Amino acid sequence: MLVKKKNSVELDILSHSLVPQMNVLSEKQKEEMLKHYNINDTQLPRILSTDPVVAVLNAKTGDIIHIKRKDVTASYDSYRVVISK
């Protein structure tokens, strides 16, 4: 999805090489992840609903975004819960 910038330049933020792969968890995936780590969603790092990635992913407040990061030696998963301002 393209995001418009001030000067009408469009940018596909999810296809940039430095942006990790992201997706919104389903309710079932959300419950399984929280149970697996024995936490609740208030213990997760947060991401604002105004973040451009949240808009591109069409995430709502309370949704959890799964981020799959790759590094030279390994790959790992992280999660963010969407909050409103």
N, C-alpha and C positions, 0 to 999 in steps of 0.2 A: 504494500500500500504506500502511496505517496503522501508526503507531508509538505504543505505549502509553507514557505518561509516568507519573511517580510517583503523581499524584493521579487516575489512571485516565482522564485526558484523552487522547483519540486525536487524532493529527495526521497529515495526509498531507503528509510532508515534501517530496516531489518536485513537488507541485503549487503550492507557495508561489511567489509572483512573484519573489522574490529568489534562488531556487535555480536554477542553470543546468541545461540539459538534459544528462542523463548516460545512458550505456549501457556495458555490458561488451563488450569486443571479442572476437570469435571468434578461434580460434587462427590462422586464415589472416589476418585483419585485423591481429592482433598482429604476426605475422611481417612483413607488408607495411609496417606503420608503423615498426617497428624498422629495417628495411632502408632505407626512405625517408630516415629521419633519421640513418642510419649510427651507431646506438647500441645498447646492450643494456639490458635492463630494470632493471639495477642503477643506471643513470644517470638514471632517471626519478624525479620526486618521489614520495613514498610516502603511502599512506593506510592507517591501521590497520584490521585486520579487525573491530575492535570499533566502528567508526564506524557510526552508524545508516544512512547511505546505502548502505554496503556490504551491510548486512543486507537492506535494501529491494531492492537490485539482485540479491541472491542471488549475490554475487561470492565467490570463494574466494581463498585466499592464492596469489599468483602471477598472478592475473588483472589485466588492465589496464582501467581505467575511462577512457572517453573523455568529456571534458567540453566542451560547446559553449557558450561564453560569448558574450553579445551586449552590446554597448555602444552608446552613442549614435551613434558614427561607424562602427563595424565589428563584425564577429564573428570570433572566433578559437577555435581548438581547443587544449586542453591534455589531458594524460594523467597518470594516477596509477597506480602499481602497488600492489596490495594486499599488505600484509605482516602477519605475526602479531606480537603483542607480544614 
